[in-house]
Amino acid sequence: MTMDSRDKKEPQEISESLEKALHLMEQTGDESPEDIKRQMDDPETLEACKLLYKYKNAMGRRAAAKPDVGAEWERFEKRNRPRGGRPRRQFWLGSLAGAAAAAVLVVAGLWWAGYLDKPEAVMVYQSTDAPRDVILETGDGALALDVTDDKQLSALQGVASRRDTMTLAYAADNKTVPDELHTLSTPSGKDFKLILADGTVVWLNERSRLQYPARFGNGERKVSLRGEAYFQVSRKAGGIPFVVETDRMQVRVLGTEFNLSDHSGTRSHLTLVKGSVEVCGTGGGDYVRVKPGEDVSLNDDGSFDIHRVDTDIYVYWKEGYFFFDDTPLSEIMQQIGRWYNVDVVFDNPQAMLLRLHYFCKRSDGIESALNQLNLMQKVRARFENGVVHIE
């Protein structure tokens, strides 16, 4: 957590009741109902637990609505300064955040036992009525590639389709192809492989959209992306650059492999597998050079964060898998909801903070994905009336 000016002050002393509450929150969840009842018989400890619980609830909602957690903390600490006597434990806001994030099982046990009010549910993904087919838009109109027959496809000059592998390929330097922009869009639950006229291979993830020239001229090769795609860029004679634009970023390369994700409502980031790329924000500024094995993400102020990463985590989707490592459950469930196009509701919002290692084959269906999650015994996930509930 990045601290603002309010967080950069001296550690605060806490009362004995709050120290007891922190101790309870930091447990592993193995306490018996008798142990919990004995500790909760102290009214001050119970009140402190409730206050910690409210603060933890605000932290959980930050993943969905981004409330003012700093202001919540100010209110919390004013109510929990020592009433005199011997100073108690000192702690930073970040320390409390860590204790709260680790307390999901204990918190759930407390509200199941009736000591805490059940939290208000949080929806992290809402399904849409968007088209369910892969759509290709050309100068002659739109085609649903999932259902279009071969005769219609053959009418697209210089374009070949393989429905068995969901691939669309453009012939290289074919002068019969119209000089126009084409757009390929994928729905929830489907990805697609596209071979551009310059030989660049693009794997377009679900709920994504790529606009590109049907054939490239002699100048800069430029495409536009919304969503997520993996690019295997062909190196062009003469060093002609390949440029990918999103609403928030611009990427410039010669020949390389990278994954670019720019979904609305999530952080925009690029992961470089091979070669070298330069990236800048669409609002201007200098280009930042990225090295293989690095992930660069765009901040709200236009600056970039660069980290070394395991690139497999970011590209397993093109092999047909969900793959997450030390990832918040809220982010995992957003992606699962988007892929299967189902509502996802956290009946226990604190579970949004859980960080998990999760691996699942996407084609196995929503029930299999939730069963895999339940095997971890961290939360209970169920699919009911078209809605995923996390408890």
C-alpha positions as CSV (number, residue, x, y, z in Angstrom):
1,M,0.0,0.0,0.0
2,T,1.3,3.4,-0.9
3,M,1.2,5.8,2.1
4,D,-0.1,9.4,1.6
5,S,0.9,12.3,3.9
6,R,-1.7,11.1,6.6
7,D,0.0,7.7,6.8
8,K,3.6,9.2,7.3
9,K,3.1,10.1,10.9
10,E,4.3,8.5,14.1
11,P,3.0,5.0,15.0
12,Q,-0.2,5.2,17.1
13,E,-0.6,3.7,20.6
14,I,-3.6,1.5,21.0
15,S,-5.8,0.5,23.8
16,E,-5.8,-2.9,25.5
17,S,-9.2,-3.8,24.1
18,L,-8.0,-3.0,20.6
19,E,-4.9,-5.1,21.1
20,K,-7.1,-8.0,22.1
21,A,-9.1,-7.5,18.9
22,L,-6.0,-7.4,16.8
23,H,-4.8,-10.6,18.4
24,L,-8.1,-12.3,17.6
25,M,-8.0,-11.0,14.0
26,E,-4.5,-12.3,13.5
27,Q,-5.4,-15.9,14.3
28,T,-5.5,-18.6,11.7
29,G,-9.2,-19.4,12.0
30,D,-8.7,-22.6,14.0
31,E,-10.4,-21.3,17.2
32,S,-13.3,-23.2,18.6
33,P,-16.7,-21.5,19.1
34,E,-15.9,-21.6,22.9
35,D,-12.6,-19.8,22.5
36,I,-14.3,-17.1,20.4
37,K,-17.2,-16.7,22.8
38,R,-14.8,-16.3,25.8
39,Q,-12.8,-13.5,24.0
40,M,-15.9,-11.8,22.8
41,D,-17.5,-11.6,26.3
42,D,-15.5,-8.4,26.9
43,P,-17.8,-5.6,25.5
44,E,-14.8,-3.4,24.7
45,T,-13.1,-6.2,22.8
46,L,-16.3,-6.8,20.9
47,E,-16.6,-3.1,20.0
48,A,-13.0,-3.0,18.8
49,C,-13.6,-6.1,16.6
50,K,-16.5,-4.3,15.1
51,L,-14.4,-1.2,14.3
52,L,-11.6,-3.3,12.8
53,Y,-14.3,-5.2,10.8
54,K,-15.6,-1.9,9.4
55,Y,-12.2,-0.8,8.4
56,K,-11.5,-4.1,6.8
57,N,-14.8,-3.8,4.9
58,A,-13.6,-0.5,3.5
59,M,-10.4,-2.1,2.4
60,G,-12.3,-4.9,0.6
61,R,-14.6,-2.4,-1.2
62,R,-11.6,-0.5,-2.4
63,A,-11.1,-3.2,-5.1
64,A,-14.6,-2.3,-6.5
65,A,-15.5,1.3,-5.5
66,K,-12.2,2.8,-4.2
67,P,-13.6,4.6,-1.1
68,D,-11.5,7.0,0.9
69,V,-9.7,4.4,3.1
70,G,-7.5,7.1,4.6
71,A,-10.5,9.0,5.9
72,E,-11.9,5.8,7.2
73,W,-8.7,5.2,9.1
74,E,-8.8,8.8,10.6
75,R,-12.2,8.1,12.0
76,F,-11.0,4.7,13.3
77,E,-8.0,5.9,15.2
78,K,-9.8,8.8,16.8
79,R,-12.1,6.3,18.5
80,N,-9.3,3.9,19.6
81,R,-6.6,6.0,21.3
82,P,-5.6,4.7,24.8
83,R,-7.6,6.1,27.7
84,G,-4.5,6.5,29.8
85,G,-2.3,4.0,31.7
86,R,0.5,2.0,30.2
87,P,1.2,2.5,26.5
88,R,0.1,-0.5,24.5
89,R,1.4,-1.9,21.1
90,Q,2.4,0.6,18.4
91,F,1.6,0.0,14.8
92,W,1.4,1.6,11.3
93,L,-1.7,1.7,9.1
94,G,0.1,-0.8,6.8
95,S,0.5,-3.3,9.7
96,L,-3.2,-3.1,10.5
97,A,-4.0,-3.6,6.8
98,G,-1.9,-6.7,6.7
99,A,-3.6,-8.1,9.8
100,A,-7.0,-7.4,8.4
101,A,-6.2,-8.9,5.0
102,A,-5.1,-12.1,6.7
103,A,-8.3,-12.4,8.9
104,V,-10.9,-13.4,6.4
105,L,-11.6,-16.8,8.0
106,V,-11.9,-15.3,11.5
107,V,-14.1,-12.5,10.4
108,A,-16.4,-14.9,8.5
109,G,-16.6,-17.0,11.7
110,L,-17.5,-14.0,13.8
111,W,-20.4,-12.9,11.6
112,W,-21.6,-16.5,11.1
113,A,-21.6,-16.8,15.0
114,G,-23.7,-13.6,15.2
115,Y,-21.0,-11.3,16.8
116,L,-20.8,-9.1,13.7
117,D,-23.4,-7.9,11.3
118,K,-23.3,-9.6,7.9
119,P,-21.7,-7.2,5.4
120,E,-23.4,-5.8,2.4
121,A,-22.7,-7.8,-0.7
122,V,-20.4,-6.4,-3.5
123,M,-20.8,-7.1,-7.2
124,V,-17.4,-7.1,-8.9
125,Y,-18.6,-8.1,-12.4
126,Q,-22.0,-7.7,-14.1
127,S,-22.9,-9.7,-17.2
128,T,-23.8,-8.0,-20.5
129,D,-26.1,-8.7,-23.5
130,A,-23.2,-8.3,-25.9
131,P,-23.0,-10.5,-29.0
132,R,-21.9,-14.1,-28.5
133,D,-20.1,-14.4,-31.9
134,V,-16.7,-13.4,-33.2
135,I,-17.5,-10.4,-35.5
136,L,-15.5,-9.2,-38.5
137,E,-16.3,-5.7,-39.7
138,T,-15.2,-4.7,-43.2
139,G,-16.1,-2.1,-45.8
140,D,-18.9,-4.3,-46.9
141,G,-20.5,-4.8,-43.5
142,A,-20.2,-7.2,-40.5
143,L,-19.8,-11.0,-40.5
144,A,-20.3,-13.4,-37.6
145,L,-17.3,-15.7,-38.2
146,D,-18.7,-18.4,-36.0
147,V,-21.7,-19.0,-38.3
148,T,-20.7,-17.5,-41.7
149,D,-20.4,-20.1,-44.4
150,D,-17.3,-20.6,-46.5
151,K,-18.8,-18.9,-49.6
152,Q,-19.2,-15.7,-47.7
153,L,-15.7,-15.9,-46.3
154,S,-14.2,-16.6,-49.7
155,A,-15.7,-13.3,-51.0
156,L,-13.2,-11.5,-48.7
157,Q,-10.3,-11.1,-51.1
158,G,-6.9,-12.2,-49.7
159,V,-8.5,-13.5,-46.4
160,A,-8.6,-17.2,-45.3
161,S,-10.4,-18.6,-42.3
162,R,-9.9,-21.8,-40.3
163,R,-13.0,-22.3,-38.2
164,D,-11.5,-25.4,-36.5
165,T,-8.7,-23.3,-34.9
166,M,-10.6,-19.9,-34.9
167,T,-7.9,-18.3,-37.2
168,L,-8.2,-15.6,-39.7
169,A,-5.2,-14.9,-42.0
170,Y,-4.5,-12.1,-44.5
171,A,-2.3,-12.7,-47.6
172,A,0.9,-10.8,-47.6
173,D,1.2,-7.8,-49.9
174,N,-2.0,-8.7,-51.8
175,K,-2.8,-5.7,-54.0
176,T,-6.4,-7.0,-54.6
177,V,-7.3,-6.5,-51.0
178,P,-9.1,-3.2,-50.5
179,D,-7.1,-0.5,-48.8
180,E,-9.4,-0.2,-45.8
181,L,-9.6,-0.8,-42.0
182,H,-11.0,-4.1,-40.7
183,T,-12.2,-4.7,-37.1
184,L,-12.3,-8.0,-35.3
185,S,-14.3,-8.3,-32.0
186,T,-14.5,-11.3,-29.6
187,P,-17.3,-12.0,-27.1
188,S,-17.2,-13.4,-23.7
189,G,-15.9,-17.0,-23.6
190,K,-14.0,-16.9,-26.9
191,D,-10.5,-15.9,-28.1
192,F,-9.3,-15.7,-31.7
193,K,-6.0,-15.9,-33.7
194,L,-5.4,-13.4,-36.4
195,I,-2.5,-13.2,-38.9
196,L,-2.1,-9.7,-40.3
197,A,-0.9,-9.0,-43.8
198,D,2.6,-8.2,-42.6
199,G,2.9,-11.6,-41.0
200,T,2.3,-10.3,-37.4
201,V,0.3,-12.9,-35.3
202,V,-2.2,-11.6,-32.8
203,W,-4.1,-13.7,-30.3
204,L,-7.2,-11.6,-29.3
205,N,-8.6,-12.5,-25.8
206,E,-12.3,-12.5,-25.0
207,R,-14.2,-9.2,-24.8
208,S,-11.6,-7.5,-27.0
209,R,-11.5,-5.5,-30.2
210,L,-8.7,-5.0,-32.7
211,Q,-8.8,-2.5,-35.7
212,Y,-6.1,-2.9,-38.3
213,P,-5.4,-2.3,-42.1
214,A,-6.5,-5.1,-44.4
215,R,-3.1,-4.5,-46.1
216,F,-0.2,-2.4,-45.0
217,G,1.5,0.3,-47.1
218,N,5.1,1.4,-46.9
219,G,4.7,3.6,-43.8
220,E,4.1,3.0,-40.1
221,R,2.1,-0.2,-39.3
222,K,-0.6,0.9,-36.8
223,V,-3.4,-1.0,-35.1
224,S,-5.8,-0.1,-32.3
225,L,-6.8,-2.3,-29.4
226,R,-9.5,-2.4,-26.8
227,G,-9.2,-5.3,-24.3
228,E,-6.3,-7.7,-24.3
229,A,-4.1,-9.3,-27.0
230,Y,-0.8,-11.1,-27.3
231,F,1.3,-9.8,-30.2
232,Q,4.0,-11.7,-32.1
233,V,5.2,-8.8,-34.3
234,S,6.9,-9.5,-37.6
235,R,10.1,-7.5,-38.3
236,K,9.6,-5.5,-41.4
237,A,12.4,-4.8,-43.9
238,G,13.6,-1.2,-43.6
239,G,12.9,-1.1,-39.9
240,I,9.3,0.1,-40.3
241,P,7.8,0.3,-36.7
242,F,4.7,-1.5,-35.6
243,V,2.5,0.6,-33.3
244,V,-0.3,-0.5,-31.0
245,E,-2.7,2.2,-29.7
246,T,-5.2,1.9,-26.9
247,D,-7.3,4.5,-25.2
248,R,-4.5,5.0,-22.6
249,M,-1.2,3.8,-24.1
250,Q,0.8,3.7,-27.2
251,V,3.4,0.9,-27.8
252,R,6.1,1.1,-30.5
253,V,8.1,-1.9,-31.6
254,L,10.1,-3.4,-34.5
255,G,9.9,-7.2,-33.9
256,T,9.0,-8.7,-30.6
257,E,6.4,-10.6,-28.5
258,F,4.3,-9.0,-25.8
259,N,1.0,-9.1,-24.0
260,L,-1.1,-5.9,-23.8
261,S,-4.1,-5.5,-21.5
262,D,-6.3,-2.4,-21.6
263,H,-9.8,-3.3,-20.3
264,S,-12.0,-0.5,-19.2
265,G,-12.1,-0.3,-15.4
266,T,-8.8,-2.1,-14.8
267,R,-5.2,-1.0,-14.8
268,S,-3.6,-0.9,-18.3
269,H,-0.3,-2.9,-18.5
270,L,2.1,-4.4,-21.0
271,T,4.2,-7.6,-20.4
272,L,7.3,-8.1,-22.6
273,V,8.2,-11.7,-23.5
274,K,10.9,-11.1,-26.2
275,G,12.6,-8.2,-27.9
276,S,12.2,-4.6,-26.9
277,V,9.4,-2.1,-26.9
278,E,8.8,1.5,-26.0
279,V,5.6,2.7,-24.4
280,C,4.1,6.1,-23.5
281,G,0.7,7.4,-22.4
282,T,-1.7,8.7,-25.1
283,G,-1.8,11.9,-23.1
284,G,1.9,12.6,-24.1
285,G,5.2,12.3,-22.4
286,D,8.4,10.4,-23.1
287,Y,8.6,6.8,-24.2
288,V,9.7,4.3,-21.6
289,R,11.8,1.3,-22.8
290,V,10.8,-2.1,-21.5
291,K,13.0,-5.1,-21.3
292,P,12.1,-8.9,-21.6
293,G,10.6,-10.2,-18.4
294,E,9.3,-6.8,-17.3
295,D,5.7,-5.7,-16.8
296,V,4.9,-2.0,-17.2
297,S,1.6,-0.6,-15.8
298,L,0.2,2.9,-16.3
299,N,-0.7,5.0,-13.3
300,D,-3.5,7.6,-13.2
301,D,-1.0,10.5,-13.3
302,G,0.5,9.2,-16.6
303,S,3.7,7.7,-15.0
304,F,4.6,4.0,-15.3
305,D,5.5,1.3,-12.8
306,I,7.9,-1.4,-14.1
307,H,8.5,-4.8,-12.4
308,R,10.2,-8.0,-13.1
309,V,7.6,-10.8,-13.5
310,D,7.0,-14.4,-14.5
311,T,5.7,-13.7,-18.0
312,D,3.8,-17.1,-18.1
313,I,1.3,-15.7,-15.7
314,Y,0.3,-13.1,-18.3
315,V,0.2,-15.3,-21.4
316,Y,-1.3,-18.6,-20.3
317,W,-4.7,-17.4,-21.4
318,K,-3.8,-17.9,-25.1
319,E,-3.2,-21.6,-24.3
320,G,-6.7,-21.8,-22.9
321,Y,-6.1,-21.4,-19.1
322,F,-6.8,-19.1,-16.2
323,F,-3.5,-18.7,-14.4
324,F,-3.0,-16.4,-11.4
325,D,-0.2,-16.2,-8.8
326,D,-0.6,-14.2,-5.6
327,T,-3.5,-12.4,-7.1
328,P,-6.5,-10.8,-5.2
329,L,-9.6,-12.9,-5.4
330,S,-11.5,-9.9,-6.6
331,E,-9.3,-9.7,-9.7
332,I,-9.6,-13.5,-10.3
333,M,-13.4,-13.4,-10.1
334,Q,-13.6,-10.4,-12.4
335,Q,-11.8,-12.3,-15.1
336,I,-13.8,-15.4,-14.5
337,G,-17.1,-13.4,-14.7
338,R,-16.0,-11.7,-17.9
339,W,-15.0,-15.0,-19.6
340,Y,-18.3,-16.8,-18.7
341,N,-20.3,-13.6,-18.9
342,V,-22.0,-14.1,-15.5
343,D,-22.6,-11.8,-12.5
344,V,-20.1,-12.2,-9.7
345,V,-21.2,-11.1,-6.2
346,F,-19.1,-11.3,-3.0
347,D,-21.5,-12.0,-0.2
348,N,-18.4,-11.8,2.1
349,P,-16.6,-8.7,0.7
350,Q,-13.6,-9.3,3.0
351,A,-12.8,-12.3,0.8
352,M,-12.0,-9.9,-2.0
353,L,-8.7,-9.3,-0.3
354,L,-7.5,-12.9,-0.3
355,R,-4.5,-13.5,-2.5
356,L,-4.4,-16.9,-4.2
357,H,-2.5,-19.1,-6.6
358,Y,-5.2,-20.3,-9.1
359,F,-5.0,-22.5,-12.2
360,C,-7.9,-23.8,-14.3
361,K,-8.8,-24.7,-17.9
362,R,-11.2,-22.2,-19.3
363,S,-13.1,-24.6,-21.6
364,D,-14.1,-26.8,-18.6
365,G,-16.9,-24.4,-17.7
366,I,-18.0,-22.3,-14.8
367,E,-18.8,-25.1,-12.4
368,S,-15.3,-26.6,-12.8
369,A,-13.8,-23.2,-12.3
370,L,-15.7,-22.8,-9.0
371,N,-15.0,-26.3,-7.9
372,Q,-11.3,-25.7,-8.3
373,L,-11.7,-22.6,-6.2
374,N,-13.6,-24.4,-3.5
375,L,-10.9,-27.1,-3.2
376,M,-8.6,-24.4,-1.7
377,Q,-11.0,-24.2,1.3
378,K,-10.5,-20.5,1.6
379,V,-14.0,-19.4,0.5
380,R,-17.2,-21.0,-0.6
381,A,-18.2,-20.3,-4.2
382,R,-21.5,-21.3,-5.7
383,F,-23.4,-20.7,-9.0
384,E,-27.1,-20.1,-8.6
385,N,-29.6,-18.6,-11.0
386,G,-26.8,-17.3,-13.3
387,V,-24.9,-15.6,-10.5
388,V,-21.6,-16.6,-8.9
389,H,-21.7,-16.0,-5.1
390,I,-18.5,-15.9,-3.0
391,E,-19.1,-16.5,0.7
